[in-house]
Amino acid sequence: MSIIKQLSKIFLIAIFLSSCKTSTNKEFPKKNLEQNFNEKLNSEKKRMEIKFSCGENGISKYLDDGWNILKEDSQEKICTWKSVPATKDCNMEKDKGCKITKPDKMGEEKIYLLEK
């Protein structure tokens, strides 16, 4: 019985090894593949989305690098938060449950879609 198991294992391994073949196509060498791939990469344009919030503005360094603005969007955003007591009798140092966090300063977030 053990001889049959060993022979079946050897037979299965032989089938798996013999079924794996490497295919070579002599009509289309690898150099052409690499060259076509590199041409596709160079022809594709790169896109990037960046965000600046609460008065930050670093878009000029991207524009100097050769990026072009495709789309610009802005929205209101909370820049800082502050903690206030929920009631007049609340002691925020001793009782953390009576502390409320509220927006302090509002700002603007600018979103740029860039292409190079």
C-alpha positions in Angstrom: 0.0 0.0 0.0 2.8 2.4 0.8 4.5 1.7 -2.5 1.3 2.7 -4.3 1.2 6.0 -2.4 4.9 6.7 -3.2 4.4 5.9 -6.8 1.3 8.1 -7.1 3.2 11.0 -5.5 6.1 10.6 -7.9 3.7 10.3 -10.8 1.9 13.5 -9.8 5.2 15.4 -9.4 6.3 14.2 -12.9 3.0 15.4 -14.4 3.3 18.8 -12.8 6.9 19.2 -13.8 6.3 18.1 -17.4 3.3 20.4 -17.9 5.4 23.6 -17.1 7.0 24.8 -20.4 8.6 28.1 -21.1 7.2 29.7 -24.2 9.5 31.6 -26.4 8.4 33.9 -29.2 11.3 34.5 -31.6 9.3 36.9 -33.8 8.9 39.5 -31.0 12.1 39.9 -29.0 12.2 41.2 -25.4 13.9 44.4 -26.5 10.8 45.5 -28.4 8.6 44.8 -25.4 10.8 47.0 -23.1 11.0 49.8 -25.7 7.2 49.8 -26.2 6.6 49.8 -22.4 9.0 52.7 -21.9 7.3 54.7 -24.7 3.9 54.2 -23.1 5.2 55.4 -19.7 6.7 58.5 -21.3 3.5 59.3 -23.2 1.2 59.0 -20.1 0.6 62.1 -18.1 1.1 62.2 -14.4 -1.7 63.5 -12.2 -1.7 64.5 -8.5 -4.2 66.0 -6.1 -2.9 68.2 -3.3 -4.6 70.1 -0.5 -3.7 73.2 1.5 -5.6 74.1 4.6 -6.0 77.1 6.9 -3.8 79.7 5.1 -1.1 77.3 3.9 -0.1 77.9 0.2 2.7 75.9 -1.4 1.2 75.6 -4.9 3.9 77.8 -6.4 6.7 75.2 -5.8 4.6 72.7 -7.9 4.0 75.3 -10.6 7.7 76.0 -10.8 8.3 72.3 -11.2 6.2 72.2 -14.3 2.9 71.1 -13.0 -0.3 72.6 -14.5 -3.6 73.2 -12.6 -6.4 71.2 -14.1 -9.0 71.9 -11.4 -9.2 74.1 -8.4 -11.7 73.7 -5.6 -12.2 75.2 -2.2 -14.3 74.5 0.8 -14.7 75.7 4.4 -12.8 73.8 7.1 -12.3 74.0 10.8 -8.7 75.0 11.6 -8.7 74.9 15.4 -10.9 73.6 18.2 -11.5 74.9 21.7 -12.9 73.2 24.8 -15.7 75.0 26.8 -17.6 74.0 29.9 -21.1 72.6 29.3 -22.6 74.5 32.2 -21.7 77.4 34.4 -21.0 75.1 37.4 -18.8 72.7 35.4 -15.1 72.4 36.4 -13.3 71.0 33.3 -10.2 70.1 35.4 -12.1 67.7 37.7 -15.1 66.6 35.6 -14.1 65.6 32.0 -17.7 64.7 31.2 -18.8 68.3 31.2 -16.3 69.5 28.6 -17.6 70.4 25.1 -15.3 70.8 22.1 -16.4 73.5 19.7 -14.8 74.9 16.5 -12.6 77.9 17.2 -11.3 79.2 14.0 -12.7 78.6 10.5 -10.6 78.6 7.4 -10.5 77.5 3.8 -9.1 74.3 2.3 -8.0 74.5 -1.3 -7.8 71.3 -3.4 -5.8 71.3 -6.6 -5.7 68.7 -9.3 -2.4 68.9 -11.1 -1.0 67.4 -14.3 2.5 67.1 -15.6 
